[in-house]
Amino acid sequence: MSLENPYKKSLDGLEIKDPVKSFFDYCKERESIRLKRESGETFPWSEDSIFQKGRFLNVFREDDKVSRSIINIGSQIKDDVALLVQFLFFARWCNKNEVIQNLKLDELNNPDLLKNKLYQIGDWANLTAYPVEDITWKDVNYERIDAATLLFYNIREVLLEIITLSEKSVVKATESINEKFKMKNNFPIFMALIDIAWFRPELIPLTSDVPTGIGASPYLDRLQKHLGLNSHQQVATKMITLQEEYWPSAKRTFYPIDIEYQSCECRKYFSYVNGTKKFEGKNLFSV
């Protein structure tokens, strides 16, 4: 997206002979780990030392804890689209499963109450998943907690109008909203918008092309060069068609967001291989 990319050189010097095969091999092993873990098998769930030591997202977004909580609440309010939009922006500004899971719907309509609740929680937001900056809306600065509670409540109808006018394009909607928000990194906006596709695909379909996040760019570049294509969006389209060849037993067909997401995870995996990422801090997996 718009930040200087700290991951740009993470794969430099590393040979990946067939990045397409490596992509699907990664996805199959990561999904196998999820299934073994959820079935009650004991650690380790893979013979791969990188999977044993590193933290990785699930292959399918709907299997992540935060996404499950979002789907649970969003399904209850999908007919009130403005409220749904407010909730999705709140959820991605929070991005913490325990907080989203315990959110009461009436709190969304009482921003002062919600803000006070978050202050009482203290550690209410996930500060490590991705950067969430202040928002500037009509020349007023909103810190993360004020944006998540007060601002999104006040502008939910405006956000819905912008989304409606985006012609079903998550890229266009992200850019249009960030023209108002003035964030250097628009990834949190994108996350809230692509979540709409779970509930209101007539606004944002799951098949929508997606922008490239800074974490996914290095691996998408490898795929683009290997496939001889002209853009990351073309890569996503091609990889979706190749899924039938490389992973026909997957539980569902990939969407463009899945290719972007897993390209980011492949970049992480091969950064460990390349020695440009270390098993430390938030990256270190613990059972």
Legacy VTK file of the C-alpha trace (Angstrom):
# vtk DataFile Version 3.0
C-alpha trace
ASCII
DATASET POLYDATA
POINTS 287 float
0.000 0.000 0.000
1.315 3.546 0.560
4.006 2.932 3.230
7.668 2.453 2.382
7.956 -1.321 2.224
10.158 -2.762 5.011
9.773 -6.224 3.444
10.986 -5.212 -0.009
14.342 -7.013 0.251
13.228 -9.888 2.477
13.534 -12.488 -0.291
16.590 -11.001 -2.020
19.194 -13.634 -2.867
16.848 -16.566 -2.233
16.139 -18.971 -5.088
12.569 -20.272 -5.252
12.584 -22.509 -8.308
8.818 -22.732 -8.722
7.000 -20.099 -6.644
3.610 -21.377 -7.852
4.227 -24.900 -6.550
5.815 -23.484 -3.395
2.732 -21.330 -2.807
0.360 -24.287 -2.952
2.721 -26.557 -1.026
2.801 -23.954 1.728
-1.007 -23.648 1.761
-1.531 -27.418 1.881
0.866 -27.869 4.794
-0.554 -24.923 6.739
-4.113 -26.203 6.263
-3.014 -29.682 7.337
-1.654 -28.147 10.543
-4.978 -26.452 11.258
-6.942 -29.659 10.734
-4.601 -31.709 12.939
-4.667 -29.092 15.683
-8.453 -28.734 15.652
-8.915 -32.514 15.694
-6.998 -32.683 18.959
-3.669 -34.040 17.769
-0.702 -32.993 19.883
2.100 -30.657 18.841
4.042 -30.688 16.586
1.566 -30.863 13.742
4.273 -30.650 11.075
7.781 -31.989 10.549
8.739 -28.592 9.111
10.822 -26.737 11.717
9.670 -23.348 10.419
6.027 -24.244 11.018
6.981 -25.556 14.441
8.622 -22.285 15.476
6.857 -19.522 13.515
3.386 -18.019 13.690
1.266 -18.022 10.528
-2.319 -17.142 9.682
-4.731 -19.853 8.617
-5.056 -20.407 4.889
-8.744 -19.473 4.848
-9.539 -16.183 6.586
-12.821 -17.464 7.978
-10.880 -19.922 10.155
-9.040 -17.201 12.088
-10.376 -16.376 15.559
-11.000 -12.680 14.862
-12.751 -13.487 11.601
-14.974 -16.043 13.314
-16.074 -13.445 15.864
-16.670 -10.894 13.110
-18.757 -13.383 11.113
-20.790 -14.282 14.195
-21.732 -10.677 15.021
-21.920 -9.443 11.436
-24.410 -12.158 10.559
-26.763 -10.769 13.210
-26.766 -7.202 11.830
-26.278 -7.689 8.090
-29.710 -6.221 7.318
-28.763 -2.912 8.981
-26.006 -2.096 6.522
-24.856 1.172 8.092
-24.529 -0.518 11.486
-22.708 -3.414 9.811
-20.210 -0.992 8.260
-19.654 0.704 11.608
-19.094 -2.651 13.294
-16.621 -3.880 10.671
-14.530 -0.731 10.955
-14.619 -0.995 14.738
-13.625 -4.660 14.558
-10.606 -4.052 12.336
-9.480 -1.046 14.405
-9.716 -3.317 17.453
-8.637 -6.600 15.823
-8.664 -8.392 19.166
-10.794 -11.491 19.412
-11.637 -11.291 23.116
-12.968 -7.734 22.767
-14.975 -8.342 19.579
-16.370 -11.579 20.971
-17.773 -9.783 24.016
-19.124 -6.743 22.181
-22.811 -6.019 22.814
-24.687 -4.647 19.830
-26.250 -1.774 21.770
-22.728 -0.532 22.574
-22.246 0.356 18.913
-25.053 2.905 19.260
-23.578 4.379 22.437
-20.009 5.461 21.592
-19.354 7.057 24.986
-20.328 3.825 26.735
-18.209 1.790 24.340
-15.205 4.075 24.762
-15.490 3.872 28.544
-15.661 0.066 28.320
-12.502 -0.013 26.204
-10.688 2.238 28.661
-11.658 -0.162 31.446
-10.321 -3.087 29.424
-7.084 -1.193 28.893
-5.393 -3.498 26.409
-8.325 -3.344 23.996
-6.541 -3.325 20.617
-4.109 -5.636 18.860
-1.069 -3.400 18.436
1.117 -5.898 16.580
-0.987 -7.332 13.749
-0.791 -4.255 11.497
-0.298 -0.498 12.064
-3.406 1.589 12.743
-2.723 5.324 12.613
-4.746 8.336 13.649
-7.469 9.509 11.263
-7.898 13.089 10.115
-11.571 13.686 9.338
-12.600 17.206 8.294
-9.406 18.622 9.827
-10.027 16.929 13.180
-7.565 14.299 14.442
-8.978 11.081 15.887
-6.787 8.696 17.835
-7.433 4.987 17.450
-9.918 4.681 20.321
-11.871 7.794 19.266
-12.051 6.608 15.662
-13.209 3.135 16.705
-15.961 4.439 18.971
-17.109 7.987 18.203
-16.064 8.642 14.602
-17.298 5.428 13.004
-20.631 5.833 14.786
-21.015 9.389 13.454
-19.965 8.675 9.859
-21.364 5.199 9.233
-23.927 6.503 6.747
-21.230 8.479 4.926
-19.010 5.416 4.748
-21.905 3.361 3.399
-22.538 5.963 0.698
-18.879 5.916 -0.372
-18.922 2.119 -0.497
-22.153 2.090 -2.501
-20.615 4.470 -5.046
-17.467 2.362 -5.408
-19.041 0.152 -8.098
-18.284 -3.061 -6.179
-14.552 -2.328 -6.173
-12.751 -2.767 -2.868
-9.739 -0.953 -4.364
-11.826 2.090 -5.292
-13.661 2.080 -1.959
-10.379 1.878 -0.033
-8.904 4.783 -1.977
-12.053 6.904 -1.667
-12.320 6.438 2.084
-8.632 7.118 2.606
-9.009 10.394 0.755
-11.133 11.335 3.786
-9.054 9.534 6.464
-5.609 10.645 5.198
-3.816 7.563 6.574
-0.348 6.655 5.318
-1.199 2.963 5.561
-4.706 2.201 4.302
-4.580 -1.513 5.129
-7.049 -1.315 8.083
-9.565 0.361 5.752
-9.141 -2.410 3.211
-9.603 -5.074 5.880
-12.916 -3.587 7.033
-14.132 -3.280 3.455
-13.249 -6.790 2.280
-15.096 -8.153 5.321
-18.294 -6.679 3.857
-18.149 -9.380 1.184
-19.062 -12.008 3.767
-22.407 -10.313 4.400
-23.306 -7.952 1.534
-21.627 -9.142 -1.679
-23.790 -6.788 -3.711
-21.642 -3.996 -2.252
-18.222 -5.690 -2.186
-18.042 -9.150 -3.794
-15.515 -11.764 -2.677
-14.330 -11.883 -6.300
-13.242 -8.230 -6.184
-9.650 -7.460 -7.147
-7.667 -6.364 -4.117
-4.759 -3.974 -3.593
-1.361 -5.382 -2.690
-0.286 -5.117 0.928
3.360 -4.384 1.663
3.849 -7.826 3.204
2.560 -9.682 0.143
4.386 -7.663 -2.496
7.744 -9.522 -2.548
6.157 -12.934 -3.114
3.598 -11.608 -5.589
6.517 -10.111 -7.512
8.067 -13.585 -7.715
4.803 -15.085 -8.938
4.295 -12.298 -11.463
7.758 -12.796 -12.974
7.437 -16.599 -13.004
4.035 -16.463 -14.701
4.992 -13.686 -17.108
2.095 -11.445 -16.111
1.697 -7.677 -15.864
0.156 -7.096 -12.434
-0.524 -8.654 -9.078
-4.221 -8.678 -9.940
-3.471 -10.831 -12.987
-1.428 -13.100 -10.728
-4.416 -13.604 -8.438
-6.667 -14.516 -11.354
-4.141 -16.997 -12.713
-3.434 -18.587 -9.323
-7.154 -19.152 -8.804
-7.328 -21.073 -12.080
-4.206 -23.059 -11.125
-5.732 -24.152 -7.823
-7.612 -26.947 -9.568
-4.295 -28.346 -10.790
-2.206 -27.862 -7.634
-4.781 -28.236 -4.854
-8.054 -29.730 -6.133
-8.954 -31.075 -2.673
-9.038 -27.654 -0.989
-12.213 -26.984 0.966
-13.158 -24.097 -1.315
-11.935 -22.098 -4.287
-9.608 -19.213 -3.598
-10.612 -15.579 -4.071
-8.237 -12.702 -4.895
-8.027 -11.783 -1.197
-6.820 -15.330 -0.441
-3.993 -15.089 -2.968
-2.921 -11.745 -1.497
-3.141 -13.032 2.062
-1.233 -16.236 1.435
1.400 -14.444 -0.628
2.072 -12.464 2.533
2.334 -15.684 4.537
4.630 -17.235 1.910
6.812 -14.128 2.131
7.013 -14.687 5.900
7.827 -18.390 5.487
10.577 -17.821 2.935
11.945 -14.895 4.936
12.681 -17.433 7.676
14.327 -19.658 5.059
16.337 -16.663 3.856
17.381 -15.602 7.354
15.865 -12.133 6.981
13.215 -12.884 9.607
13.965 -14.219 13.072
12.011 -16.477 15.427
11.575 -13.932 18.189
8.955 -11.769 19.866
5.508 -11.924 18.305
6.850 -14.162 15.524
7.680 -17.025 17.877
4.959 -19.681 18.105
4.117 -21.174 21.478
1.662 -24.012 22.100
LINES 1 288
287 0 1 2 3 4 5 6 7 8 9 10 11 12 13 14 15 16 17 18 19 20 21 22 23 24 25 26 27 28 29 30 31 32 33 34 35 36 37 38 39 40 41 42 43 44 45 46 47 48 49 50 51 52 53 54 55 56 57 58 59 60 61 62 63 64 65 66 67 68 69 70 71 72 73 74 75 76 77 78 79 80 81 82 83 84 85 86 87 88 89 90 91 92 93 94 95 96 97 98 99 100 101 102 103 104 105 106 107 108 109 110 111 112 113 114 115 116 117 118 119 120 121 122 123 124 125 126 127 128 129 130 131 132 133 134 135 136 137 138 139 140 141 142 143 144 145 146 147 148 149 150 151 152 153 154 155 156 157 158 159 160 161 162 163 164 165 166 167 168 169 170 171 172 173 174 175 176 177 178 179 180 181 182 183 184 185 186 187 188 189 190 191 192 193 194 195 196 197 198 199 200 201 202 203 204 205 206 207 208 209 210 211 212 213 214 215 216 217 218 219 220 221 222 223 224 225 226 227 228 229 230 231 232 233 234 235 236 237 238 239 240 241 242 243 244 245 246 247 248 249 250 251 252 253 254 255 256 257 258 259 260 261 262 263 264 265 266 267 268 269 270 271 272 273 274 275 276 277 278 279 280 281 282 283 284 285 286
